[in-house]
Amino acid sequence: MCNQFKNSNEEINRIIGNYFLDDSRSFLSRYNLLIETATDKGRRCKLLVDMLFSIECSLKALLFFESKADEKVTYKKVKRIGHKLNNLFNEQDISKYSKINEYYNQIKSIGLNDYEIHLRYTLESHIKFDPCYEKKINPSKEEEYYKMVEELMVTGQIYNIAKGLLDIVEELHPTKFVTIKFSDIDIEKELEAGRRISDLKSI
C-alpha cells in the first residue's frame, strides 16, 4: 500500500523534536540571563526548575528524533512519561547512549532524579498561603532541598548537565539547513505537516 502522506513519520517526528530542542535552548538561555541576579531561594529554585525542563525537553526531542513510528504513537509515549526523569532516562532510545547514562549517573548521585518540577511551587505556595505549614513540614527536609539548590547553582553543575545533554542530542541529530527557492516549496506538504501536528492536540 502506498503512503497516503507527503511527509514520512520521521519527517513529522523531526519537526516536533526540534520544537522540544528549541525549548531546551530557551531554558538554558534564561538561566544564563538570570543566574547573576538570582540571589534568593525562590529565584534559584525557579532556575532549577528551568534546568529540569531543559533536560526533559532534550530527552523528549531525542525520543522523537529516534522514532520511526507514527507521530501520534510517539506523542502518546512521550505524554505518558510526563515529567519523570527516571522514566525518561530509562527509555531504550535514550539509555542506549553511554554518554547520556553518564549524565544520568550524575543526576542520581546528587538525588536530582527524585525531584519533579512541581516541588518548588508546592513548597512556596504552602509557605505563603498556609500559616501552619512551616510547623507541619520536616524542617530538615526543606533545608536539605534548598541547600542542594544552592550548591547546584553555585557550582554550575546542573547547568553543565543540562547543556551537556543538549549538546549530545544536537550532535546525534544535527539540524540541516538547506537553501531552497520559494518556487520549490511544496505548499501541500507544508500544510499537511501542520495539520498532522495540530491533530496531536486531541490526544
PyMOL commands that set and color helices and strands:
alter all, ss='L'
color gray80, all
select helices_A, chain A and resi 9-34+41-66+71-81+85-89+92-95+98-109+112-114+119-129+133-136+139-155+157-172+182-184+187-202
alter helices_A, ss='H'
color red, helices_A
deselect
rebuild
show_as cartoon
